[in-house]
Amino acid sequence: MTWRRIAAFFVFTTAVFWQPVLREIVMPAATGQPLLKG
């Protein structure tokens, strides 16, 4: 594997991993809702 493929894989997995995290933290914070539900 080339370093480009490794970097692309890392960026892709990071984006997939952080998508639900950002949806649970950034979006509620922007709308003024509590960070954690329940």
N, C-alpha and C positions, 0 to 999 in steps of 0.2 A: 504493500500500500504506500502510495506517495503521501507526502505531508499535506498536499492539497486535499486528498481524499479524507485523510484523518481530520483535518480542520473542518471540512464540510460536514463530516459525520458528527463532530463535536458540536458544531453550531446547530445542526438540525436537532440533535437529541436535547441540547440545552433549551432550544426554543419550545420543543414539545413538552419538556418537563416543566418549564416556567409558565406555560400558558395557563393551566388551572390555578397555579399559585398567584399569578398576577390577577387573575379573575376574582380570586377570593380575598385578596388584600388591597390591591390598588383600586379596583372598581368600587367596593364598599366605602373605602376611605374617601374617594372622590365624591360619592353621593351622600356621605355623612352617616352611613349605616354602621353598626358595630362590626368590627373586624371578624370576629368569630361568631357563628350562629350556633346557639345551643351550647 
